[in-house]
């Protein structure tokens, strides 16, 4: 028997008013049930229900879509700023307030993606990059670990007699520092060098005696470093190193009894498999990560359903892709950041929208007649939502939006978006970002008679190394 609808009190709070107004106007427009309305609004039904009940913050990108479907003349887009805008601004201010300890600004590394990639020879590293890297995050907490020796393959730091809390703190500090730098600049250069040598050092530590009381924390720390190191290798397209690091992470997560680290490891293995053309393996990895999903947070479930969606998108399976995107949206609607482990803080609304947009991109560009609007909307919202701390994700979503517009929309608009993507990519050492820019150049070449497209091709050809 259907459950009666929750009675809404529009005077209880601005969020309750927003939900009440949405339900009222939905029904007035003839959508007596949520399902058909959610389909037209291009969002999961559970998201609409939770917004109407006042228990979920309406995503900013969704407000204009509600106005479009319900023909409100922009009511919800205007109301969004009043109802949710202060919280959004506070989160944005908090995200953009991060700075390097020595005041080093990101522009010091400008042009790394455009000028090639530094050698892994530690003696050849840009001294500005080296100083900036050591100022990031918690790397200062690594003492007494000799970072210079960590970066030199021929003389790694000596191993201690046994594992102590000192080594666990050092591994954790390395993981935290690499995580922030990787998101901000990509996995090339010094990031890749530190990631590779740190992982070799950590694997050697696994052979040492570890007191039983420290084993869970030690294996958890190595798992976390494996995830971060693997992500850097993946971004630099060093796939063998990435896969090994992710597999070590999963094994150590299981030894630590951490379902959360295990889920993240399988998510990375799924994403890498999809990238290298092994979508079936990607589905398998994602579904392994979802084993005992009751032990995972809603954000982690959303992350893994998104990995499934991206795999099904590569297989051009429309039904399964849309179902997986819907499952990801429904899980994300239940997100409670306070329950997430610290390393999941990156998976915010912008990340979720960008990741699901990739799955929808593959449908829109790979199947004739598929609508590109939902992928485009999500990419646009992701670009708006990413802060400077996640420059790589912002650049990649921007490039994909330009490619989608070049294939399905106005080539002149796409060219303008492409120049923005190139500007955003200028400080990155991400080979994935470079690959996406080359793909954009390939799509732009389909319009040789359009001046803006040919100009974009020239800039990409000059800027991005072959």
C-alpha positions as CSV (number, residue, x, y, z in Angstrom):
1,X,0.0,0.0,0.0
2,X,1.5,3.4,-1.0
3,X,2.8,5.5,1.9
4,X,1.0,8.9,2.4
5,X,2.9,11.9,1.3
6,X,4.7,13.8,4.0
7,X,2.9,17.0,4.9
8,X,5.1,20.0,4.1
9,X,5.2,23.2,6.1
10,X,6.5,26.0,3.8
11,X,6.9,28.2,6.8
12,X,9.2,25.9,8.7
13,X,12.4,26.9,6.8
14,X,13.5,28.2,3.4
15,X,14.4,24.7,2.4
16,X,10.9,23.4,3.3
17,X,9.4,26.3,1.3
18,X,11.5,25.3,-1.7
19,X,10.3,21.7,-1.5
20,X,6.7,22.7,-0.9
21,X,6.8,25.0,-3.9
22,X,8.3,22.3,-6.1
23,X,5.7,19.7,-5.2
24,X,2.9,22.2,-5.7
25,X,4.1,23.3,-9.1
26,X,4.9,19.8,-10.2
27,X,1.4,18.6,-9.5
28,X,-0.1,21.7,-11.1
29,X,1.8,20.9,-14.2
30,X,0.2,17.5,-14.4
31,X,3.0,15.4,-12.9
32,X,1.0,13.6,-10.2
33,X,3.9,11.2,-9.6
34,X,7.6,11.9,-9.3
35,X,8.9,9.4,-11.8
36,X,7.7,11.0,-15.1
37,X,8.7,14.4,-13.9
38,X,12.2,13.3,-12.8
39,X,12.7,11.8,-16.2
40,X,11.9,15.0,-18.0
41,X,14.0,17.0,-15.5
42,X,16.9,14.7,-16.2
43,X,17.5,13.7,-12.5
44,X,16.9,10.7,-10.2
45,X,13.4,10.4,-8.7
46,X,14.8,10.0,-5.2
47,X,16.5,13.4,-5.6
48,X,13.2,15.1,-6.4
49,X,11.5,13.4,-3.5
50,X,14.2,14.4,-1.0
51,X,14.2,18.0,-2.2
52,X,10.4,18.2,-1.9
53,X,10.6,16.8,1.7
54,X,13.2,19.5,2.5
55,X,15.8,16.9,3.5
56,X,18.2,17.4,0.6
57,X,19.9,20.6,-0.7
58,X,18.8,21.2,-4.3
59,X,21.9,21.1,-6.6
60,X,22.5,24.5,-8.2
61,X,22.5,23.1,-11.7
62,X,19.1,21.5,-11.2
63,X,17.2,24.8,-10.4
64,X,17.1,26.1,-14.0
65,X,16.1,22.6,-15.2
66,X,13.1,22.7,-12.9
67,X,12.2,26.1,-14.2
68,X,12.4,24.9,-17.8
69,X,10.2,21.8,-17.2
70,X,7.6,23.7,-15.1
71,X,7.7,26.9,-17.1
72,X,8.1,29.0,-13.9
73,X,9.9,32.0,-15.5
74,X,13.0,31.4,-13.5
75,X,11.4,31.1,-10.1
76,X,13.6,28.2,-8.8
77,X,16.8,29.6,-10.1
78,X,16.1,32.9,-8.4
79,X,15.0,31.2,-5.2
80,X,18.0,28.9,-5.1
81,X,20.4,31.8,-4.2
82,X,18.2,32.9,-1.3
83,X,17.5,29.4,0.0
84,X,20.8,27.6,-0.6
85,X,23.2,30.3,-1.7
86,X,24.8,31.2,1.7
87,X,25.7,27.5,2.3
88,X,27.2,27.3,-1.1
89,X,29.2,30.4,-0.7
90,X,30.5,29.2,2.7
91,X,31.7,25.9,1.2
92,X,33.3,27.7,-1.7
93,X,35.1,30.2,0.5
94,X,36.4,27.3,2.7
95,X,37.6,25.4,-0.4
96,X,39.4,28.4,-1.9
97,X,41.1,29.6,1.2
98,X,43.8,27.0,1.1
99,X,47.3,28.2,0.3
100,X,50.9,26.9,0.4
101,X,52.8,27.3,3.6
102,X,55.5,29.5,2.0
103,X,53.0,31.5,-0.1
104,X,54.1,29.9,-3.3
105,X,51.4,30.4,-6.0
106,X,50.3,27.9,-8.6
107,X,51.4,30.1,-11.5
108,X,55.0,29.3,-10.8
109,X,54.4,25.9,-12.5
110,X,52.6,27.5,-15.5
111,X,52.9,25.6,-18.8
112,X,54.0,22.2,-17.5
113,X,51.4,20.4,-19.6
114,X,52.3,22.6,-22.6
115,X,56.1,22.2,-22.4
116,X,56.4,18.4,-21.8
117,X,57.0,16.4,-18.7
118,X,60.0,16.6,-16.3
119,X,62.4,13.7,-16.2
120,X,62.3,11.3,-13.2
121,X,65.9,12.0,-12.6
122,X,65.9,13.7,-9.2
123,X,68.7,16.0,-10.2
124,X,66.8,17.4,-13.1
125,X,63.7,18.6,-11.2
126,X,62.8,22.2,-11.4
127,X,64.0,23.8,-8.1
128,X,60.9,25.9,-7.9
129,X,58.7,22.9,-8.3
130,X,60.8,21.0,-5.7
131,X,60.5,23.8,-3.1
132,X,56.8,24.2,-3.8
133,X,56.1,20.5,-3.5
134,X,57.8,20.2,-0.1
135,X,55.6,23.1,1.1
136,X,52.4,21.3,0.3
137,X,50.1,19.7,2.8
138,X,51.6,17.7,5.6
139,X,55.0,16.8,4.0
140,X,56.8,18.8,6.7
141,X,55.6,16.2,9.2
142,X,57.8,13.5,7.5
143,X,60.9,14.2,9.6
144,X,63.0,12.3,10.3
145,X,62.4,10.6,7.0
146,X,65.1,11.7,4.5
147,X,63.1,13.0,1.5
148,X,66.2,13.5,-0.6
149,X,67.0,9.8,-0.2
150,X,63.4,8.8,-0.8
151,X,63.6,10.5,-4.2
152,X,66.9,8.8,-5.1
153,X,66.4,5.2,-6.4
154,X,69.9,4.2,-5.7
155,X,69.9,5.1,-2.0
156,X,66.5,4.8,-0.5
157,X,66.0,5.5,3.2
158,X,67.2,2.8,5.6
159,X,64.5,0.5,6.9
160,X,63.8,0.5,10.7
161,X,64.1,-2.7,12.7
162,X,60.3,-2.9,13.0
163,X,57.2,-0.8,12.3
164,X,56.5,1.9,14.9
165,X,54.0,4.8,15.0
166,X,56.6,7.0,13.3
167,X,56.5,5.0,10.0
168,X,52.7,5.1,10.1
169,X,52.7,8.9,10.5
170,X,55.2,9.2,7.7
171,X,53.2,7.1,5.3
172,X,50.0,9.0,6.1
173,X,51.7,12.3,5.6
174,X,53.1,11.2,2.2
175,X,49.6,10.1,1.2
176,X,48.0,13.4,2.3
177,X,50.6,15.6,0.6
178,X,50.5,13.6,-2.7
179,X,46.7,13.6,-2.7
180,X,46.4,17.4,-2.6
181,X,49.2,18.0,-5.1
182,X,47.9,15.4,-7.5
183,X,44.4,17.0,-7.6
184,X,45.9,20.5,-8.1
185,X,48.5,19.8,-10.8
186,X,48.3,16.2,-12.0
187,X,50.4,13.1,-11.6
188,X,53.5,14.1,-13.7
189,X,56.8,15.7,-12.7
190,X,57.7,15.6,-9.0
191,X,54.4,14.2,-8.0
192,X,55.0,11.1,-10.0
193,X,58.5,10.8,-8.8
194,X,57.5,11.0,-5.1
195,X,54.6,8.6,-5.7
196,X,56.8,6.0,-7.3
197,X,59.6,6.1,-4.8
198,X,57.2,6.3,-1.8
199,X,55.4,3.2,-2.9
200,X,58.6,1.3,-3.3
201,X,59.6,2.3,0.2
202,X,56.2,1.4,1.7
203,X,56.2,-2.1,0.0
204,X,59.7,-2.8,1.6
205,X,58.2,-1.9,4.9
206,X,55.5,-4.6,4.5
207,X,58.2,-7.2,5.0
208,X,59.1,-5.9,8.5
209,X,57.8,-7.1,11.8
210,X,54.8,-5.0,13.0
211,X,53.3,-5.2,16.5
212,X,49.7,-6.6,16.4
213,X,48.3,-3.4,17.9
214,X,49.7,-1.4,15.0
215,X,48.9,-3.8,12.1
216,X,45.5,-2.3,11.2
217,X,46.8,1.3,11.2
218,X,49.9,0.3,9.3
219,X,48.2,-1.7,6.6
220,X,45.5,1.1,6.3
221,X,48.3,3.7,5.9
222,X,50.0,1.6,3.1
223,X,46.6,1.1,1.5
224,X,46.0,4.9,1.5
225,X,49.4,5.6,0.0
226,X,48.8,2.9,-2.6
227,X,45.6,4.6,-3.7
228,X,47.2,8.0,-4.0
229,X,50.3,6.7,-5.7
230,X,48.2,4.7,-8.1
231,X,46.1,7.7,-8.9
232,X,49.2,9.7,-9.8
233,X,50.5,6.9,-12.0
234,X,47.1,6.5,-13.7
235,X,47.0,10.3,-14.4
236,X,50.5,10.0,-16.0
237,X,49.3,6.9,-18.0
238,X,51.8,4.6,-16.3
239,X,49.2,1.9,-16.2
240,X,51.3,-1.0,-15.0
241,X,52.6,0.9,-12.0
242,X,49.1,2.2,-11.3
243,X,47.5,-1.2,-11.4
244,X,50.1,-2.7,-9.0
245,X,49.6,0.2,-6.6
246,X,45.9,-0.2,-6.6
247,X,46.1,-4.0,-6.1
248,X,48.5,-3.5,-3.1
249,X,46.0,-0.9,-1.8
250,X,43.1,-3.4,-2.0
251,X,45.1,-6.2,-0.3
252,X,46.3,-3.9,2.5
253,X,42.8,-2.5,3.0
254,X,41.5,-6.1,3.5
255,X,44.3,-6.8,5.9
256,X,43.4,-3.6,7.8
257,X,39.7,-4.6,7.7
258,X,38.8,-1.3,6.0
259,X,35.8,-1.6,3.8
260,X,36.2,2.1,2.9
261,X,39.7,1.8,1.6
262,X,38.8,-1.4,-0.2
263,X,35.9,0.3,-2.0
264,X,38.1,3.2,-3.1
265,X,40.7,0.7,-4.4
266,X,38.1,-1.1,-6.5
267,X,36.8,2.2,-7.7
268,X,40.2,3.2,-9.0
269,X,40.7,-0.3,-10.6
270,X,37.3,0.1,-12.4
271,X,38.1,3.6,-13.7
272,X,41.5,2.5,-15.0
273,X,40.1,-0.6,-16.7
274,X,37.5,1.6,-18.4
275,X,40.2,4.1,-19.6
276,X,42.3,1.3,-21.2
277,X,39.4,-0.2,-23.0
278,X,38.5,-3.1,-20.6
279,X,35.0,-2.0,-19.7
280,X,33.9,-5.5,-18.7
281,X,36.7,-5.6,-16.1
282,X,35.6,-2.2,-15.0
283,X,32.1,-3.5,-14.2
284,X,33.6,-6.4,-12.3
285,X,35.9,-4.2,-10.2
286,X,33.0,-1.8,-9.4
287,X,30.7,-4.6,-8.3
288,X,33.4,-6.1,-6.1
289,X,33.7,-2.7,-4.4
290,X,29.9,-2.7,-3.8
291,X,30.1,-6.0,-1.9
292,X,28.6,-5.4,1.5
293,X,27.6,-1.9,0.4
294,X,25.7,-1.6,3.7
295,X,29.2,-1.0,5.3
296,X,29.9,1.9,2.9
297,X,28.8,5.5,3.1
298,X,26.3,6.9,0.6
299,X,29.1,8.9,-1.0
300,X,31.2,5.7,-1.6
301,X,28.2,4.0,-3.1
302,X,27.7,6.9,-5.4
303,X,31.3,6.7,-6.4
304,X,31.1,3.0,-7.3
305,X,27.8,3.3,-9.1
306,X,29.4,6.1,-11.2
307,X,32.3,3.7,-12.1
308,X,29.6,1.2,-13.2
309,X,27.9,3.9,-15.3
310,X,31.2,4.8,-17.0
311,X,31.9,1.2,-17.9
312,X,28.4,0.7,-19.3
313,X,28.7,4.0,-21.2
314,X,31.8,2.7,-22.9
315,X,29.9,-0.5,-23.8
316,X,27.1,1.8,-25.3
317,X,24.6,0.1,-23.1
318,X,21.9,2.8,-22.7
319,X,19.6,1.1,-20.3
320,X,22.3,0.0,-17.9
321,X,24.2,3.3,-18.1
322,X,21.1,5.3,-17.2
323,X,20.2,2.9,-14.5
324,X,23.7,3.2,-13.0
325,X,23.6,7.0,-13.2
326,X,20.3,7.0,-11.5
327,X,21.6,4.7,-8.7
328,X,24.6,7.0,-8.3
329,X,22.3,10.1,-8.1
330,X,20.1,8.4,-5.6
331,X,23.1,7.4,-3.4
332,X,24.6,10.9,-3.7
333,X,21.2,12.4,-2.6
334,X,21.7,10.6,0.7
335,X,25.3,11.9,1.2
336,X,26.4,12.9,4.6
337,X,29.9,14.2,4.5
338,X,30.3,13.9,8.2
339,X,30.2,10.1,7.9
340,X,32.7,9.9,5.0
341,X,36.4,9.1,5.6
342,X,38.7,12.1,5.1
343,X,39.9,11.0,1.7
344,X,36.4,11.0,0.3
345,X,36.1,14.8,0.8
346,X,37.0,15.3,-2.9
347,X,33.8,13.6,-4.0
348,X,31.6,16.6,-3.8
349,X,28.7,17.7,-6.0
350,X,31.1,18.9,-8.7
351,X,33.0,15.7,-8.8
352,X,29.8,13.6,-8.9
353,X,28.4,15.6,-11.8
354,X,31.6,15.5,-13.8
355,X,32.0,11.7,-13.3
356,X,28.4,10.9,-14.3
357,X,28.7,13.3,-17.2
358,X,31.5,11.2,-18.6
359,X,29.2,8.2,-18.8
360,X,26.5,10.2,-20.5
361,X,29.1,11.7,-22.9
362,X,29.9,8.2,-24.2
363,X,26.2,7.6,-24.9
364,X,25.7,11.0,-26.5
365,X,28.7,10.8,-28.8
366,X,28.6,7.1,-29.5
367,X,25.0,6.4,-30.3
368,X,23.0,8.2,-33.0
369,X,20.0,10.1,-31.7
370,X,21.1,10.2,-28.0
371,X,20.4,13.5,-26.3
372,X,23.6,15.4,-25.2
373,X,21.8,17.9,-23.0
374,X,22.1,16.0,-19.7
375,X,25.9,15.4,-20.2
376,X,26.3,19.0,-21.2
377,X,24.4,20.3,-18.1
378,X,26.4,18.2,-15.8
379,X,29.8,19.2,-17.3
380,X,28.9,22.8,-17.1
381,X,27.9,22.5,-13.4
382,X,31.0,20.6,-12.7
383,X,33.2,23.3,-14.2
384,X,31.4,25.9,-12.2
385,X,31.7,23.9,-9.0
386,X,35.3,22.8,-9.0
387,X,37.7,25.1,-7.0
388,X,41.4,25.7,-7.7
389,X,42.2,22.8,-5.4
390,X,40.8,20.5,-8.1
391,X,42.2,22.2,-11.1
392,X,42.7,18.9,-13.0
393,X,39.1,17.8,-12.7
394,X,37.9,21.3,-13.7
395,X,40.1,21.3,-16.8
396,X,39.1,17.8,-17.8
397,X,35.4,18.5,-17.5
398,X,35.9,21.8,-19.4
399,X,37.6,19.9,-22.2
400,X,35.0,17.2,-22.4
401,X,32.3,19.9,-22.5
402,X,34.1,21.5,-25.5
403,X,34.4,18.2,-27.3
404,X,30.7,17.4,-26.7
405,X,29.7,20.8,-28.0
406,X,32.0,20.4,-31.0
407,X,30.3,17.1,-31.9
408,X,26.7,17.9,-31.0
409,X,26.4,21.7,-30.9
410,X,27.8,25.0,-32.2
411,X,31.4,24.6,-33.3
412,X,32.1,28.3,-32.6
413,X,30.8,28.0,-29.0
414,X,32.9,24.8,-28.7
415,X,36.0,26.6,-29.8
416,X,35.5,29.3,-27.1
417,X,35.0,26.5,-24.6
418,X,38.2,24.8,-25.9
419,X,40.3,27.9,-25.3
420,X,39.0,28.1,-21.8
421,X,40.0,24.4,-21.3
422,X,43.5,25.2,-22.6
423,X,43.8,28.1,-20.2
424,X,42.7,25.8,-17.3
425,X,45.2,23.1,-18.3
426,X,48.2,25.4,-18.4
427,X,49.5,24.5,-15.0
428,X,48.9,20.7,-15.2
429,X,51.3,17.8,-15.6
430,X,48.3,15.5,-16.4
431,X,48.7,13.2,-19.4
432,X,45.0,12.4,-19.1
433,X,44.2,16.1,-19.5
434,X,46.6,16.3,-22.4
435,X,45.0,13.3,-24.1
436,X,41.5,14.9,-23.8
437,X,42.9,18.1,-25.4
438,X,44.2,16.1,-28.3
439,X,40.8,14.5,-28.7
440,X,39.2,17.9,-28.8
441,X,41.6,18.9,-31.5
442,X,40.6,15.9,-33.5
443,X,37.0,16.8,-33.3
444,X,37.7,20.4,-34.1
445,X,39.4,19.3,-37.4
446,X,35.9,18.2,-38.6
447,X,35.1,21.9,-39.2
448,X,37.9,23.1,-41.5
449,X,35.8,25.9,-42.9
450,X,35.1,27.5,-39.5
451,X,37.8,30.0,-38.5
452,X,37.3,29.6,-34.8
453,X,37.8,25.8,-35.0
454,X,40.9,26.0,-37.1
455,X,42.4,28.5,-34.7
456,X,41.7,26.1,-31.8
457,X,43.4,23.3,-33.7
458,X,46.5,25.4,-34.2
459,X,46.7,26.3,-30.5
460,X,46.2,22.7,-29.3
461,X,48.8,21.5,-31.8
462,X,51.3,24.1,-30.5
463,X,50.5,23.8,-26.9
464,X,50.1,20.0,-26.2
465,X,53.1,17.8,-27.0
466,X,52.5,14.8,-29.3
